[in-house]
Amino acid sequence: MTKDGFFKKYEYVYDEYYDCYVCPNNEVLKYSTTNREGYKEYKSNQKICKKCKFLEKCTESKNKTKIVTRHVWENYLEIVEDIRHTIGTKEIYSLRSQTIERVFADAKELHGMRYTQYRGLAKVKMELTLKFACMNLKKLAMWKFGKDFLNTNFYKNNSKFIKIKKMAIKYYYSIAICLQPERYFISCCSIGIIF
């Protein structure tokens, strides 16, 4: 954060073509180095800054040099910021709560995605593949049968659902037992397969 009474970062204009910053006194801050955190450092000329009338508003450094930092990925942040302010973006963003965020909430609450039971990328990938397959089966059943899917009497009387149930059980047995034998029953119940 910039101290009160000093120039803000946005008052230093970035020149993309020359890869430099221009200060409020129209002097150039040239690229100096990139630090380990991924920030490019742009430094002013010490000789010019000593004579500048805005020095008190610009920097408090002992060597009278202004340093402005810019992350190497800041171009992408600026693009996202521009998109965020375009017309219609708020309406699209509000749909996230109904689509994407709902999927992750279900995965976290109903399918145990708060924690993983395995270590290593390959094992976690295998577990998540199974979880998302279960979620897709559940979604498919909801699309196919509508709100009746939530009614337990519906399962006993519907021949189409019984076929899907048998297919899902076969699929689930083949994958779930080799992944985690003690938990496959709970996951089957969460996708609507009731024994």
Secondary structure, DSSP 4 states (H G I P E B T S, - for coil): -PPTTS--GGGSEEETTTTEEE-TTS-EEEEEEE-TTSEEEEE--HHHHHT-TTHHHH---TT---EEEEETTHHHHHHHHHHHTSTTHHHHHHGGGTTHHHHHHHHHHHS-TTS-S--SHHHHHHHHHHHHHHHHHHHHHHHHHGGGGG-HHHHHH-HHHHHHHHHHHHHHHHHHHHH-GGGHHHHHHHTT---
